[in-house]
Amino acid sequence: MHAIRISAGSALPRNLALQQGLMTLFARSAAMGVLPSRPLVALDNGAVRGLVDAWQQADLLQSAAVDLAPLLRQSAADLDPATAKQMSAVVARLADTLEESPSPATEWAPMRELFGDEPLCALLGVAEASLRRYAAGTRTTPQRTAERLHWLAMVAADLAGGYNDYGIRRWFERPRSQLDGASPRQRLGADWGVDGEAAASVRALAAALLGAQPLAT
């Protein structure tokens, strides 16, 4: 996936909740294949402007330029406390909106790069020939497959704060005590749905990492 190289030392110790929320937005956008081409190294207003532009090009979050106006003028760490609190609520809402917005047109490329075609096909329950046609846009991605693809992107975004790409792939294969000794892939099984119990348990395990990766200490 797109590299996000923000070190703990680069996060100023102000408005950290807002900065963490922005990291979630950037991580989800990266997993969805929607990020500016330049590397992300700081959560400044230039980075937010680039992300808003990328969303607009992908036809996502079209009101974001208005919603995030203060963050287009100032970096998150420089906002006054009242504005930072307001922006934290806006950022959380936008992150929720991304979670509910499958985008197969942009998500096939990063998920193929992350997992490889054969493992990705196994996770999604599709044939490799079909995957290639969906990814190329010569066939419309079926709704169930698009939902599964987006779910994987959101899990990958949750894991990105603690694992590199290899680690994310391994995470799906390692047995977990929280899953009664099954690996996340085994827990999902073959006929899983994004709203099912298996997907919920795997997602909860991945989402637990979000609160365990502080920007600064």
MIRO-380833 format. One record per residue: residue number from 1; residue in one letter; x, y, z of N, C-alpha, C, O in turn. Coordinates in steps of 0.02 Angstrom, whole numbers. Each point is the difference from the previous one (the first is absolute). Layout:
# residues N
R   n res   n_xx   n_yy   n_zz  ca_xx  ca_yy  ca_zz   c_xx   c_yy   c_zz   o_xx   o_yy   o_zz
R NUM   A      X      Y      Z      X      Y      Z      X      Y      Z      X      Y      Z
...
END
This chain:
# residues 217
R   n res   n_xx   n_yy   n_zz  ca_xx  ca_yy  ca_zz   c_xx   c_yy   c_zz   o_xx   o_yy   o_zz
R   1   M     42    -59      0    -42     59      0     44     62      0     60     -4     10
R   2   H    -91     61    -21     34     64      0     34      9     68    -31     -9     52
R   3   A     95     28    -54     37      8     63    -20     64     36     -4     53    -30
R   4   I     -7    -60     96    -12     57     43     56      1     50      4    -44     43
R   5   R     40     93    -47     61      0     40     -1     59     49     39     48     -7
R   6   I    -84    -51     55     -4     52     51     30    -28     64    -28    -48     28
R   7   S     82     76     -5     32    -25     61    -33     29     61    -32     53     -3
R   8   A     40    -87     60    -29     26     62     28     69     16    -35     42     27
R   9   G     99    -31    -42     31     64     15    -27     58    -41      9     57     19
R  10   S    -41    -72    -75    -26     54    -43    -67     25     23    -24     52    -24
R  11   A     -9    -87     71    -65     20     25      8     46     60     24    -21     52
R  12   L    -43     84    -60      5     47     55    -51    -20     54    -54    -23    -16
R  13   P     72     32     79    -43    -23     55    -60     46     12    -14     19     57
R  14   R    -21     -2   -110    -61     40      6    -53    -31    -46     15    -22    -56
R  15   N    -76     21     81    -56    -26    -40     14    -70    -27    -12    -15    -58
R  16   L     38    -28    101     20    -67    -22    -60    -42    -21      6    -42    -45
R  17   A    -64     52     77    -59    -38    -21    -18     16    -72    -19    -45    -38
R  18   L     24    109     20    -14     19    -69     52    -29    -48    -17    -24    -53
R  19   Q     80     26     73     52    -28    -43     -9    -76     -9     11    -26    -55
R  20   Q    -32     -8    109    -13    -72     -7    -58    -13    -47      1    -47    -39
R  21   G    -53     88     44    -57     -6    -46     21     10    -72    -23    -35    -45
R  22   L     66     84     34     25     11    -68     40    -59    -25     -4    -18    -59
R  23   M     43    -13    103     38    -59    -20    -47    -56    -23     14    -35    -49
R  24   T    -71     27     83    -49    -49    -22    -27     17    -69     -7    -45    -42
R  25   L     -7    109     30    -24     20    -66     52    -15    -54    -17    -27    -53
R  26   F     80     43     66     52    -13    -49     11    -75    -10      9    -22    -57
R  27   A    -11    -16    111     10    -73     -7    -56    -31    -40     12    -43    -43
R  28   R    -74     62     56    -56    -28    -38      4     22    -73    -15    -40    -45
R  29   S     34    102     33      6     24    -69     55    -38    -37     -8    -16    -59
R  30   A     63      2     94     55    -37    -32    -24    -70    -18     14    -24    -55
R  31   A    -48    -10    101    -24    -67    -14    -51     -1    -56     -6    -50    -37
R  32   M    -31    104     29    -49      6    -54     32     21    -66    -35      5    -51
R  33   G     99      8     51     34     22    -62    -11     73    -15      5     22    -57
R  34   V    -20     17    109    -14     72     -9     47     39     44    -15     14     58
R  35   L     72      5    -85     47     44     34     39     39    -52      9    -25    -56
R  36   P     15     84     72     45     35    -47     61    -43    -14     19    -42     41
R  37   S     12     53    -98     57    -41    -20     62     11     42     41    -45      8
R  38   R    -34    106     20     60     13     40     -5    -34     68    -55     -9     26
R  39   P    112    -10      4     -1    -33     65    -29     46     54      9     60     -3
R  40   L    -44    -89     50    -28     37     56     49     -4     58     13    -55     26
R  41   V     15    112     -6     49      0     53    -20     44     59     32     -2     52
R  42   A    -85     42    -60    -22     44     54    -74     14     -7    -26      2    -56
R  43   L     -8      7    112    -71     15     -1    -12     75     -1    -31     28     45
R  44   D     57      4    -97     -8     72     -5    -57     17    -46    -32    -44    -29
R  45   N     18    109     21    -57     20    -41     11    -16    -74    -48    -11    -36
R  46   G    110      9     14     13    -20    -69    -19    -72    -13    -27    -17    -53
R  47   A     41    -27    102    -19    -70     -7    -76     -7     -3    -26    -40    -40
R  48   V    -10     78     81    -73     -4      0    -27     26    -66    -48    -28    -27
R  49   R     76     82      1    -22     25    -66     10    -53    -53    -44    -10    -42
R  50   G    101    -23     42     12    -52    -49    -49    -58      6    -22    -27    -50
R  51   L      4      9    112    -48    -54     10    -70     20    -25    -34    -40    -32
R  52   V     14    101     47    -65     24    -24     -3     -1    -76    -50    -20    -29
R  53   D    104     42     -3      3     -1    -74     -6    -72    -26    -35    -13    -49
R  54   A     69    -34     82     -3    -70    -21    -70    -28      9    -24    -37    -43
R  55   W    -11     55     97    -69    -22      9    -44     25    -56    -42    -36    -27
R  56   Q     51     99      9    -42     29    -52     11    -35    -67    -48    -12    -37
R  57   Q    110     -4     22     15    -35    -62    -31    -70     -1    -18    -26    -53
R  58   A     12     -5    112    -29    -67      5    -75      2     12    -32    -52     10
R  59   D      3    112    -10    -72      8     11    -20    -25     69    -50    -34      8
R  60   L     90     52     42    -14    -18     69     -1     63     43     38     47    -13
R  61   L    -80    -45     63     -1     54     50      3     68    -33     44     40     14
R  62   Q    -91    -27    -57      1     61    -40     -7     64     41     18     54    -24
R  63   S    -45    -59     85     -7     60     41     61     12     46     -1     45     41
R  64   A     52    -86    -49     56      3     48     36     66      0     24     21     53
R  65   A    -20     14   -110     36     64     -2    -34     51     45     34     41     31
R  66   V   -100    -44    -26    -36     44     45      4    -26     72     12     38     46
R  67   D    -22   -103    -38     -1    -29     67     66      9     36      2     11     61
R  68   L     53    -15    -98     67      2     30     35     67    -10     61      4      4
R  69   A    -99     48    -18     29     65    -17     54     24     50     52     22    -23
R  70   P    -63    -27     88     54     22     45     65    -39     -8     55     28      8
R  71   L    -60    -92    -25     60    -41     -9     34     12    -67     56    -23    -11
R  72   L    -90     58    -34     32     19    -63     41     64      9     42     16    -42
R  73   R    -55     19     97     37     63     12     55     -9     52     52     32     -4
R  74   Q    -64    -76     53     48    -10     54     11    -74     12    -45    -41    -13
R  75   S    104     24     38     12    -69     19    -40    -18     62    -17     44     40
R  76   A      3   -108    -31    -42    -22     56     28     22     67    -37     21     44
R  77   A    103    -25    -36     31     18     64     -5     74     15      9     20     58
R  78   D    -23     22   -108     -1     72     10    -70     28     12     -7     59     14
R  79   L    -44   -101    -19    -68     24     11    -13     14     74     30    -31     43
R  80   D    -73     80    -30    -20     12     70    -41    -59     24    -29    -36    -40
R  81   P     25     26    106    -34    -60     26    -72     -8    -23    -21    -56    -15
R  82   A    -18    110     12    -70     -5    -20     -6    -23    -73    -41    -42    -16
R  83   T     82     71    -27     -2    -20    -71     25    -71     -8    -27    -38    -41
R  84   A     78     19     79     26    -68     -5    -53    -50     21     -7    -53    -31
R  85   K    -32     68     82    -54    -45     22    -53     -6    -54    -24    -55    -14
R  86   Q      7    111    -17    -48     -2    -55     26    -41    -58    -37    -40    -29
R  87   M    100     49     11     29    -37    -55      6    -75     15     -6    -41    -45
R  88   S     18     24    109      2    -70     18    -65    -35    -15     -1    -57    -24
R  89   A    -55     91     39    -66    -29    -15    -11     -6    -75    -27    -50    -23
R  90   V     49    100    -15     -8     -2    -73     43    -57    -29    -24    -37    -43
R  91   V     86     31     66     45    -52    -25    -29    -69     16      4    -45    -42
R  92   A    -31     35    101    -30    -64     18    -59    -16    -46     -8    -57    -21
R  93   R    -32    107      6    -57    -11    -45     24    -18    -70    -29    -44    -32
R  94   L     80     78      7     26    -16    -66     30    -70     -2     -6    -36    -49
R  95   A     40     16    104     28    -68      3    -56    -51     -3      6    -51    -34
R  96   D    -62     64     69    -57    -45     -3    -29     -4    -70    -20    -53    -23
R  97   T     18    111    -11    -26      2    -68     43    -41    -47    -26    -37    -43
R  98   L     92     42     51     45    -41    -41    -13    -74     13      0    -40    -47
R  99   E    -11     22    109    -12    -70     17    -62    -27    -35     -5    -60    -14
R 100   E    -43    103      1    -62    -20    -31     -1     11    -76    -53     -1    -31
R 101   S    112     13      1      4     19    -70     45    -45    -41     56     20    -17
R 102   P    -77    -81      2     40    -43    -44     19     35    -65    -42     35    -30
R 103   S    104    -43      9     23     33    -61     44    -49    -39     61      9     -3
R 104   P    -91    -60    -28     40    -51    -34     44     29    -55     54    -26    -14
R 105   A    -75     80    -17     40     30    -54     69     21     25     49     -2    -38
R 106   T    -44     21    102     65     21     27     30    -54     45     61      0     11
R 107   E   -101    -45     16     25    -46     51     33    -63    -28     40    -31     36
R 108   W    -56     11    -96     30    -61    -26     77      5     -2     34    -47     20
R 109   A     -7    103    -43     72      5     -8     38     -7     66     46    -41      4
R 110   P    -64     79     48     39     -8     62    -10    -67     34     46    -26     31
R 111   M   -105     -4    -36    -12    -65     31     36    -55    -38     23    -48     31
R 112   R    -19     53    -97     39    -49    -38     74      6     17     35    -51      6
R 113   E    -11    112      0     70     11     18     15    -27     70     52    -29     12
R 114   L    -99     39     34     11    -21     68     -2    -76      8     46    -28     30
R 115   F    -97     -5    -56    -10    -71     12     27    -45    -55     18    -57     14
R 116   G    -14     82    -76     13    -43    -57    -66    -31    -24    -46     -8     39
R 117   D     43     -9   -103    -64    -20    -29    -27    -65     30    -60     -4     16
R 118   E    102    -46     -9    -26    -65     23    -27      4     72    -56    -23     11
R 119   P     94     51     37    -29      6     67    -61     46      2    -47    -13     38
R 120   L     48     66    -78    -58     45     -1    -61    -35    -27    -55      9     26
R 121   C     63    -49    -78    -56    -39    -26    -28    -46     53    -61     -8      5
R 122   A    105    -24     34    -23    -45     52    -40     37     53    -50    -25     25
R 123   L     72     84     -7    -35     39     50    -68     25    -25    -48      2     37
R 124   L     46     17   -101    -61     28    -28    -48    -53    -27    -59     14    -10
R 125   G     85    -74     -3    -42    -52    -28    -15     11    -74    -57    -12    -22
R 126   V    107     35    -16     -9     11    -72     55    -36    -38     53    -15     27
R 127   A    -65      2    -90     50    -31    -43     50     54    -23    -17     58     -6
R 128   E     78    -80     -7     52     48    -21    -20     35    -65     13     60     -8
R 129   A    -43    -97    -39    -20     31    -63    -51     55     13      2     53    -31
R 130   S    -48    -66     76    -50     51     17     32     60     33    -17     57    -15
R 131   L     63    -70     62     34     55     33     34     46    -50     -5     61      5
R 132   R     39    -90    -54     35     41    -49    -49     42    -41     14     58    -16
R 133   R    -72    -87      0    -50     39    -38    -30     55     43    -11     56    -24
R 134   Y     -3    -71     87    -26     52     44     51     57      8    -18     58     -4
R 135   A     80    -77     16     52     50     12     12     43    -62     15     60      6
R 136   A    -21    -90    -64     10     37    -62    -61     42    -20      4     43    -44
R 137   G    -60    -55     77    -60     37    -16    -38    -27    -59    -46     33    -24
R 138   T     65    -92     -2    -36    -28    -57    -64    -35     23    -44    -14    -41
R 139   R     39      0    106    -62    -25     29    -13     37     66     47     15     37
R 140   T   -110     -1    -24    -17     35     62     10    -47     60    -20    -58     -1
R 141   T     52     83     52     10    -39     61    -67    -12     34    -35     48     17
R 142   P     16   -112     -6    -64    -13     34     -1     31     69     52      9     32
R 143   Q   -112      7     -9     -6     35     64     32    -39     58     36     29     40
R 144   R    -48    -94    -37     28    -40     56     76      2     -2     32      6     52
R 145   T     -3    -11   -111     73      2     -6     26     69     17     51      6     33
R 146   A    -86     47    -56     21     68     16     -2     13     75     44     33     27
R 147   E    -95    -60      6     -5      8     73     57    -36     35     29     27     47
R 148   R    -14    -88    -69     55    -37     31     67     36    -12     41      4     45
R 149   L    -31     20   -105     62     35    -17      9     61     44     54     13     26
R 150   H   -108     25    -17      3     61     41     12    -18     73     38     34     35
R 151   W    -69    -87    -12     11    -23     69     74    -16     10     29     19     51
R 152   L      1    -55    -98     72    -15      5     42     63      1     49      5     38
R 153   A    -68     45    -78     36     63      0     -3     34     68     49     28     24
R 154   M   -108    -30      8     -7     31     65     40    -37     54     30     31     43
R 155   V    -29    -98    -47     41    -38     47     74     16    -11     37      9     48
R 156   A    -16     -6   -111     69     17    -15     18     68     28     55     10     25
R 157   A   -102     38    -30     13     67     27      9     -3     76     43     34     27
R 158   D    -85    -73      7      7     -8     72     68    -29     19     30     20     49
R 159   L     -6    -68    -89     63    -34     16     61     40    -20     55    -12     25
R 160   A    -63     61    -70     57     35    -28     41     37     52     60     11    -10
R 161   G    -91      9     65     38     36     51     49    -43     38     48     25     29
R 162   G    -59    -91    -30     44    -44     38     39    -50    -42     46    -32     26
R 163   Y    -63     25    -90     32    -51    -42     19     30    -68    -33     45    -24
R 164   N     86    -72     -5     14     15    -70    -41    -48    -44    -39    -39     26
R 165   D     47     43    -91    -42    -40    -45      9    -75     14    -49    -37      1
R 166   Y    111     15     10     12    -70     15    -35    -20     64    -31    -53      5
R 167   G     36     96     45    -33    -14     64    -75     -4     -6    -31    -41     34
R 168   I      1     82    -76    -72     -2    -10    -20    -67    -31    -48    -32     22
R 169   R     86     10    -72    -15    -66    -30      6    -56     51    -41    -45      3
R 170   R     94     48     38     10    -52     51    -55      2     53    -19    -51     26
R 171   W     -5    110    -12    -52      7     52    -61    -42    -18    -31    -29     45
R 172   F     14     25   -108    -58    -40    -20     11    -75      7    -48    -38      0
R 173   E    111     17      5     15    -71      1     18    -27     69      0    -61     10
R 174   R     14    104     38     23    -23     65    -59    -15     46    -47     40      4
R 175   P     49    -97     32    -53    -16     48     -4     53     55     51     27     22
R 176   R   -112    -12     -1    -11     52     51    -42    -29     57    -52    -31    -12
R 177   S     76     41     73    -38    -24     57    -69     33      4    -48    -31     23
R 178   Q     44     93    -45    -64     36      1    -50    -30    -49    -60     13      6
R 179   L     84    -52    -53    -43    -34    -49     -3    -75     14    -10    -40    -45
R 180   D     19     21    109     -2    -70     20     52    -42    -36    -13    -58    -17
R 181   G     72     88      5     54    -37    -32      0     -1    -75     45    -28    -30
R 182   A    -96     57      0     -3      3    -74     37     61    -25      8     49     37
R 183   S     15    -51    -98     28     59    -32    -58     43    -25    -55    -26     -9
R 184   P     66     91     -4    -54     40    -28    -27    -29    -66    -61      2    -11
R 185   R    105    -29    -31    -24    -30    -63    -45    -60     16    -53     -8    -31
R 186   Q     74    -35     78    -41    -58     18    -66     21     32    -52    -30    -13
R 187   R     55     82     54    -62     24     32    -50     24    -51    -60    -10      8
R 188   L     83     43    -60    -46     24    -52    -32    -58    -38    -60      2    -14
R 189   G     98    -53     -1    -27    -56    -38    -12     20    -73     29     49    -25
R 190   A    -71    -87     -8    -11     11    -72    -60     44    -14      1     41    -46
R 191   D    -54    -49     84    -64     34    -17    -14     57     49    -55      4     27
R 192   W    104     39    -17     -8     53     49    -31     62    -32      7     13    -60
R 193   G    -41     25    102    -28     64    -21     26     55     44     18    -13     58
R 194   V    -16     73    -83     30     55     38    -39     17     62     28     30     47
R 195   D    -92    -48    -44    -40     13     59     -8    -61     46    -38      1     48
R 196   G     75    -54    -64     -5    -61     39     42      0     63     42     44     10
R 197   E    -54    -94     32     35     -5     64     74    -11    -10     41     27     37
R 198   A    -22    -68    -87     71    -14    -11     37     64    -19     54     14     27
R 199   A    -82     24    -74     32     62    -21      4     49     58     50     36      7
R 200   A   -102    -33     35      0     46     56     55    -17     50     33     45     26
R 201   S    -22   -109    -13     51    -20     49     70     15    -27     44     21     38
R 202   V    -33    -33   -103     66     15    -30     12     75     -1     55     23     15
R 203   R   -106     15    -34      8     72     -3     13     30     68     41     45      7
R 204   A    -75    -70     44     11     25     68     72    -12     22     30     42     34
R 205   L     -3   -100    -52     69    -16     18     48     49    -33     47     23     31
R 206   A    -59     -8    -95     44     47    -36    -10     71     26     49     37      8
R 207   A   -111    -17      5    -14     68     22     29     15     68     13     58     16
R 208   A     -1   -109     24     30     10     66     69     32     -5     23     31     48
R 209   L     10    -39   -105     66     29     -9     -2     76     -6     50     33     12
R 210   L   -108     -6    -32     -4     72    -11     18     39     62     36     50     -3
R 211   G    -61    -73     60     15     35     62     67    -16     30     20     29     51
R 212   A     16    -76    -82     64    -22     28     59     30    -37     58    -18     14
R 213   Q    -71     64    -61     54     29    -39      0     76      7    -20     35    -46
R 214   P     41     -8    104     -1     72     11     48     36    -48     51    -28    -20
R 215   L    -70     90      3     44     39    -43     61     26     39     54      8    -29
R 216   A    -63      3     92     56     25     40    -11    -21     72    -56    -10     22
R 217   T    111      3     14     -3    -17     70     41     50     40      4     -5     61
END
